[in-house]
Amino acid sequence: MVNSNAMTEPRTFSKEDVMKKRPASAKADDPLSSWAEGPAKSAIVQFVQSVVEKGGKDYVPPEERIATFDNDGTLWVEYPLYTQLFFAADRVKELVPKHPEWKTKQPFKALLEGDMKTVGAAGVKGLIEITLAAHSGVTATEYAEKAGQWLRTTQHEKFKRPYIECVYQPQLELLAYLRAHGFKTFIVSGGGMAFMRPITEEVYGLPPWQVVGSSVVSEFQIKDGKGDLVRSAKINFFDDKAAKPVGIYDHIGRRPILAFGNSDGDMQMIEYTTGAAGRRLGLFLHHTDGDREFAYDRKSYVGTLDKALGQAEANGWIIVDMKNDWKRVFAFEGI
């Protein structure tokens, strides 16, 4: 069976609790204190300094300082499978009595047996099938409550910490650093908007309207005398690969000048960002630290970093090496 690692005594985290986990981002002497000195950190600092220098050749007015970040594998952990899939897995287990066919149908069978490699091998199509089946018919309000509660009370198998804490401290610092210099920061993720939004403001400082992601077709209905949106089992928009620039255009309306991803699924967002005139910066996080986090890239069934890794140098993209460029991965390290 799938082990969702739910805590024996569920813990909930308020906004204040999460903020306490983020002290390093506020250090006055070095706002990027979890970043090691090196080419990656220098590229970020030099870029920001250049675009905020009034009168400089690379100056960008504040209203055009847009930075977009992928979420899975860029801001929070995505291994051994995407966080949202584990959330869906718990719901699938609850629904099995009503869907006995799942016990023999792939990828549901593998999911129920905890065979994550087979689930991953099902590809995007299989992952979408599981995610859609898990929460169709649920209202938007119910879904947000369930997602938020799950993220606060379910532990990651390796780290033994709630998923809400499995976010990268260096990225929290970078988000804060960019905002301190007049940037507007956005998430642009293949993950579901409705899944991320319940916690993005308290964890990343990003309100719901600064979260762009995949969505399902929803319908307004009156349930129990109250109006709400009801989720269906149909994809409305899948915000991955070439769809990411479309999502940026539709939701944000301005081309970013900085974009940060971690996989080939982010290539088009990086290309869209760096392909225009002016000073621009594209970054990819390379997961190279199997001790503090995970090590994976070209052959991984999640967060595959292959083409982008090979094309980075020619395109001037910065590869951030987790093992060497981050002094600290999570806020809870050393606690």
Disulfide bonds with the S-S distance in Angstrom:
none
